[in-house]
Amino acid sequence: QVQLVESGGGLVQAGDSLRLSCAASGRSISSYPMGWFRQAPGKEREFVAAASWSGGRTYYADSVKGRFTISRDNAKNTVYLQMNSLKPEDTAVYFCAALTYSSGSIYAESAYDYWGQGTQVTVSS
């Protein structure tokens, strides 16, 4: 079992930055790809970013490419999402997730086995 706890969300203004953290416990995540997803009110949960087990490969949704950066510190069992140049449309609950078993697409929500409870990010205009 893997427990994931996100933190770092909050209320910011457009153009500001935030760094989200996802702390894992119960098992080392160093062997697993990790992802970030988000869900805005009234919308489906969508892929934001993912990193390979080493962090050497990263993947981004087009909407955040160039503004968001995913990273991980396997020694700390933690994954991060640095969000710069935030826009009101980035407002959502952000979830981290671990892909521990499935061989599915790293972009697909269904491929991830463990999820955190989410952290709210609100960007005002």
Disulfide bonds with the S-S distance in Angstrom:
Cys22-Cys96 1.93
